[in-house]
Amino acid sequence: MKEQQSTSKGFAILSTAMIIVKLLSLIYSPFIFKILGGNRSFGIYSVTYMIYTFIYVITNSGIPSAISKLVSEFIVVENYGSAIKTFRISRFMVFIIGIIMAIIMFLLAAPVTKFMHYPEAKYSVIALSPAIIFTSVGSAYRGYFQGRSNMKPTAISQVLEQVVNTVFSLLFAALLIGYGIEYGCVGSTIGTTLGAAVSSLFLIITYRKSKNLDEFSFKNNHKRIIHTNRQIFKRIIKYSIPITFCIGVPSFGSLIDIYNMTSRLIAGGISQNHAQSLFGLYNKFNILTAVPITIISALAVTVLPAVSKAVTVTLNNKKLTENRMNFAYKISFIISIPAAVGLSVLSKPIYILLKYNDGYNIMLVGSCIVIFMALFQIQISILQGIGRIYIVTFYSILGIIIKYTVNYILIAIPSINIYGAIIGSLLGFIVPVILNSIYVKVNLKLKIQITTYIYKCIVSCTAMGLATYIVYNILNFAIGIINKGYINNAISVSVAIVVGVITYLYAMILSKGITEEELNFLPARIKKILKSISR
């Protein structure tokens, strides 16, 4: 069998794909915002996808993660028969669950959207329900490939899905918006279903064309006992239910947020339409903060099987587990801290670039959430790999309770309103992150070496922030003499971002905050340039 891809290579492949996906999403965002016609309609659109995301998580998080974990464990001990059997059983399970959840989504669309103060989103939720079936099929194949540490099929399928989604969502939204906001939102969902279908088809074809499939399935089976269907089913359930619950809790918290935020804004004296507009502004913030988080998600996907192998296969190799855990933390800081600084420093220019028009102050004060969201995402994956899923789930619930309580109190205060959601979200992530860190250190006796990483990142980010701010303002002023329009800002932002990235990476290399291994995440040409500059 071909040599498996390393964790770092898998992360590089998956993160590159996710960057492309998010760039497409960012390009798509201002167009769909303009087509739908304002913050209120964007709020309705956002609610539709938050409901869809919750159903998606319930359907597609637990079993695919179990596939990844079990397949990786079976492969390491050369039990290929059990690995392939795990995939086939899981694929059937997730397909049936997908059909059931799609039906539930269809039937409950009206009462759920009405309860959340967004009855206009009913038809959009109904239109999205078939997508769950296609995504459930695709998620099984992704879990299988990830278990084999082969991230390429997942990466390609995600890019394909987003391309199809972007093109057809914009097309049908533009065609249907003439019939009203509700139908425009329906049109914006059609591309999601088509994208999921194309992505799943690609994964199925890739799986069937695998040249090593027979070797992977049957080689060395005489050396290993193939588990029975019942044994594998029990293990899938054992892993998938707690993972589904753990990942589903934050998503459910987001649904509660919709109701809580809207009702508390109304309680503070704001009309329902205005409350929906403010929620639209808040979701613009969520879209931008999701960009760095998707890269962290790629890291989390590659970390889970790596940590599982360190704990399960190598007889609880503490040193190896610590190394992989600290590596994940380090990459998380390297990405999330500069992302938070950059989003804050360039908050207004980025909003202008994306034609969001207003709401940049939310990003200005709230970008630091990215750091704690990233840490929490990594902790979930690490504790899953170690087998402490219930701990991280409990702390997740605690975080949601804190977030809900803070939001309930602050959002209704007129002078705070939507900014209360930022404060609530920040506290809702900080507390679980601290508690997870304490648990890992005290109960598991694992050393987390993050002080040096944070120090070097902060110093480098300070240089990056200053360089970005200065370059943007100089260019904006200089080009503004000729043209003070959209092009001026677009050029200034683009150049400032490039200068900021180079400054940050250069500072990290000089301070030895980035090693040769981390540089391998970058394209070869950029890596070569940075090395030549740092000499």
N, C-alpha and C positions, 0 to 999 in steps of 0.2 A: 504494500500500500504506500502511496506517496507520503512523503514526510509532511506532517501537519504544520500548518502555519503557526507561528509563535503568537503569544498574546499581543505583543507590540505591533506585529504586522497585521493581525486581525483588526486591532483597534484602528490602525492607519487606514485600512481599506474601508471599514464601516464608517469611520468619522468623515472621511472624504465624501462618501455617498451622502451622509446626513447633511454635510455642509451644502452640497449641491441641492439636496431636497429643500433645505431651509432657504437657500437663495431664491429658488423657484417660488417658494411660498411667500417670501418677501416681495418679489416682483409681482406676484399674483395679488397680494393684499391691497395695494392702493387702487388697482383696477376694479376689484370686486367692490371695494368701498365706494368708488365713484359710480359704478353701475347701480348699486343698491341705493345710493343717495343719502348718505349721512350717518351720524353716530347711532341714531335710534335703530335704523334698519340693520346696521352692523351689529348692534347689540342682539337683535333677533337672530341674525345669522350665527352669532357666537354661541348663543344658548343652544341652538340646534346641534352644533358640533360638540358642545360640552355634554349633552345628553348622549349623543352618539359615542363619544369617547368613553363614557362610563360603561355603556353596554359592551363596547369593544374590549375594554380592560377586563371585565368580568368573563368574557368569552375567550380572549386570546392571550392572557398573561400567565395563568397558572400552568396549564398543560404544556404549552411550548417551552416554558422554563424547565418543567419536569423532563421533557424530552431532551433538552440540552444537557441537563445535569446527568441523567441516567445514561444517555448515549456516550457522553464523555467518560463516565466511570467504566462502562462496559468495554469501550475501545482500549483503554489503558491496560486492562487485564486480558485483552485479546478475546473477549467474549462477543464476537461479531454477530452471532446468531441472536443473542438476547438484545443486542443494540437495535438490529433491524426489526425485531418483533416489537420492541418498545415503540418504535416509530409507527408501525402499522396499526397497532392498537390505539395509540394516541390520536392518530389521524382520524380514525373512525369516530372516536369519542368527541373530538373537537368539532367535527362536521355536524354531528347530531346536536351538540350544544348550540352551534351557530344557527341552525334552523330554528330551534326552540326560542333562542334569544331574539332572533329577527321577528318572529311572530309576536313575542311579548312587546317588543319595541313598537310594532305596528299597532297593536291593540291599545296600548297605554299612552300613545302619543297625545291624544286630546286631553285626558285628565291631568297628566303630568305637566304639560305646558301651561294649562290653565292655573294649576296650583302655583306655578313659579311666576305668575303674572306676565307670561309671554304666550298668550293663546295664538298669536300670529305665527308661532313657530310650528304649529301642529302639522301642517302639510309637509314641511321640510323634514321633520322627524320621520314621518311615514315614508317619504321618498328615499330616505337614507337606509331604511331597515334592510333591504336586500344586500347592501354592502357588507353587512355582518357575516353573511354566509360565505362570501368570497374571501373575506379577510381571515375567517376561521380556518379555511383550507390552506391559505398561504402561510399562516402562522405556524402550522404543523411542520411544513417543509423548512421554514426558517429555523425552527427549533432543532430540527434534525441536522441541518448544515452547520449550525452554530455548535452543536454537540461534537461535530467532527472538526471543530475549529477552522471551518472553511467559511469565511465571511463574504466571499465574493458573490455567490448567488443572492444572498440577502441584500447586499449593497446594490447590485444591478436591479433587482426587483423593486427596491424602494425608489430608485431614480425613475424607472419606467412608470411606476404608479403615480408619482408626483407630476411627471410630464403630461400624462394622459389626463390626470385630475385637473391640472392648471388649464389646459387647452379647452376641454369640454365644459368645465364649470363656468368659465368666462363666457363661452359661446352660448350655453343654454340660459345663463343668468341674463345676458343681454337680450335674448329672444323672448324671455318670459316676463321681464320686469314691467313691460307695458301693461300687463294685466293686474299689477299691484305688487306691493312689497312681498306679500306672502308667496306669490308665484315666482318672483325674482329669486327669493331664497331657495325655493324648490329647484329652480334651474341650477343654482350654485352647488347643489348636492349631487347632480347627475354624474358629473365628472369623477366624484369620489367612488361611486359604484363601478363605473367603467374602469377606473384606474386599478381598483382592487381585483377586478376580473382579469385584466391583462397581467397584473403582477402574479396572481396565482397560476395562471396558465404558463407563464415563463418558468416558475419554480417547478411545476409538474414536468415540463419538458426537460428542464435541466436535470432533474432527478432521474428520469427515464434514460437519458443519454449518458449518464455517468458510466464511464468505462470500467470503473473499479467496483461497480455495484455488486457483482457476483462474488468477487474476492472479499469485499467488505462484509457481505452477508454470511458467507459460509466458511471462509478460511479459518482453519484451526478450531472449528467447532468440536472436533473430536477431543480437543484438549480441555474444553470447558463445558460445564453443564448449562444447557440452555434453560432459562427460567420458563415456567409454565405461564399461560395467559393470566391465570388467577394471581400468581405472584407478581407479575409485572403490573397488572391492573391495580393491585393494592399499593404498590410503590408509587405509581402515577398519582393515585388519589392522595397518598401520604404527602407527597411533595406539592402537588398542584393546589390543593385546597388552601393551605396556609399562605402560599404565594399569591393566589388570587385575592384572598382576603387582605393581605398586606398591601398589595398594589392597588386594590380596589378601594381601600379606605380613603386615600388622598383624593381619588377621583370622585368618590361619593361626597367627600368634603367640599369639592368644587361645586357639585350640584346644590348642596345645602347653601353654599355661598350665594348662588344666584337668587334663591328665595330670600335669604337673610339680608343681603345687600339691598335688593330692590325694596323689600318691605320696610327696612330701617330708613332708607332714603325717603320713602313716602311718609314714614312716621315723623321725619324731620321737617316736613312741610313741602316736599318736592312732589310735583305731579308724576304720574306713572310714566308718561312719555319722556319727561326730563330724566327720570330715574333710569329708564332704558338707555337714554343717550349717555349718561354717566357710566353705565355698565359697558357700553360700547367703547368708551375711552379707556376704561380699565382693561378691557380685553386687548386693545392695541398694545398696552404695556406687556400683557402676557405673551403676545405673539413675538415681541422683540426679545424678551428674556428667555423665550424657548429656544432661541438660536444656539447659544452656548450650551444649554442644557441637553440639546440633542447630541452634541459631541460627547458630553459626559455619559449620556445613555449608551452610546457606542462603546465607551470604556466599560460601563457596567455589564453590558452583554458579554464582553470578552473576559471580564474578571470572574464571573460566576463559575464557568467550567474550570478556570485556572485554579481558583481557590478550592473548589470541590475536589480536584485531583490532589492538591496539596494536603487536604485534610483526610480524605477517604482512602486514596490509593497509596499514598506514601506513609501510611501509618501515623497520621497526625504529626507530620513534619512541621514543628512549630516555627523553625527558622524560615523555611520556605513560605509558610503561610504569612509570617510577618513581612517578608520581603515583597510578596505579591500585594499584600494589603497596603504597605507604605508606598509602593510604586503607584497604586491606584490613587491614593491620597495626593501624592505629589503631582501627578498629571491633572488631577481635579483642580488643585490650586493654580497650576501653571495656566490653565484655561479660564477658570472662573473669575479670578481676581482681576486680570486685565480686561476681561469682558465687562465686569461691573464698572470699572473705572472708565473705560471707553464709552459705554452707554450713557454714563452720567455726564462726562465732559462734552460729548457730542449729542446730547439728548435733543436739543432744539433743532440743530442742523439735520439730524437723522429723520426727525418727524417731518421736517419740510421736504426732505428728499423723497420720503415715502408718501407725501401729500396727505399726511394725517391731520394737518391743519392745526389741531389743538391737542392739549393733554400732555405735552412734553414735560411739564412739571412733575407729573407722576413718575416718569422715568428718572428725572433728576434726583429725586429723593429716595426712590425705591429700587434702584439698580443693585444695591448691595444684597438684595434678596437672592440674586443669582449665586453668590458664594455658598450660602447655606442650603439652597436647593440642590446644588451640585454635590455638596458633602453628604446630604441626606440620601441622595440617589446612590452614591457609592456605598454608603453604609448599608443600605438595603441589600445590595448585591453581595457585599462581603458577608453579612450575617446570614444571608440565605446559603451561601457556600459553606459556611461553618456549621450550619444546621440550627441556627438560633432565630428562626423566622418569627416565632411567637413574641420574642422580645421586641424586635423592631416593629411588629404590628401593634403591640401595646403602646409603645411610645408614639407611633403614628396617630393612634386614636387620641392620645393625650394632647398631641399637637393640634389636632382638629378641634378639640374641645376648647383649648386656649384661643385658637384663632376665631372660633365662633363667638366666644364670650367677648373678646376684645372688639370684634366687628360689631356685635350687637350694641355695645355701649357707645363706641366712638362714632360710628357712621351716622347715627341719628342726631349728632351734634352738628348744627348747620355750619359752624366755622371749620369743621373737620371733614364732614361727609365722606367722599370716596377715599380720602387719604387714610381714613380709619382702616380700610381694607389692606393698605400697604403695611401699616403697623401690625395689624392682626396676623398677616401672612408672615411677616418677619419673625414675630414671637413664636408663631406656630411651627417654624422650622428650627429656630435657635434651640428651643428647649429639647426636642427629640435628638438633635445633633449632639448636644452636651451629654444627654443621658446615654445615648448609644456609645459615645466615646468612653464614658466612665465604665460602662458594662464591659467593653472590650478590654480595657486596661485592668480593671479590678477582678472581674469574674473569670475572664479567659486568660489573664496573665500575658496578654500580647502587648508589645511595646509599639506605640504610635509615635513616630519621629517626625513631627510636623513643624516644630519651631523654626528650624533652619529654612525649610521651604517657604514658610510664610514671610519671614524676614527678607529673604532674597526677592520674593515676588513683589512685596510692598515697595522695596527700594527701586526695583526695575519699573514697576508700574507708576511710581512717582515721576520718574524720568519720562516714561511714555506719555503720561497725562499732560505734562508740561509741553513736550514736543508737539503733541497732537493739538493742544489748545493754541499754541503760538502759530504753528503752520496754518491751521484753519483760518485764524483771524487775519494773518498777513495776506494769505491768498484771497480771502473773501473781500478784503479791502482793496487789494490791487486789481483783481478782476472786476470788482464792483464799479470801478471808475469807467469801465467800458460797458459792462452789462450787470445790472443788479437783479436779474431774474433768476429763474429756476436753474439754468445752466451754471451760473456763477456758484451757487451753493453746491450743486452736484459735483463740480470739479474740485471745489475746496474740500468737501467731505471725503471724496475718494482719495485725494492726495494725502490728506491728514491721516486717514486710516492706514494707508500704506506706510507712511513715515512712522506712525505710532507702533505698528507691528514690528518694523525693522528695528526701531529704537528699543523696544521691549526685548526682543530676541537677542539683540546685541548685548544689552545690559545683563541679561540672564547668562549668556555665554561667558562674559567677562567675570561675572561673580561666581561662575561654575554652578549656577542654578539649574542649567540644562546640560545633561550628559550626552555622550555620543549616541546612546540608545534612544533618548528622547528626540534627538535631531533626526533620527530615522523616520519619524512620523511625517516629516516635511518632504515635499517634492525634491528630487535630487538637485535640480538647478538652484533652488532657493538655499538648500543646505550648502552647496558649493560656494555660493556668494557669501553667506554668513561666515563660513569658515575662513574665506580669504580676507574678509573685513576684520575679523577678530584677531588676525595674526599681528 
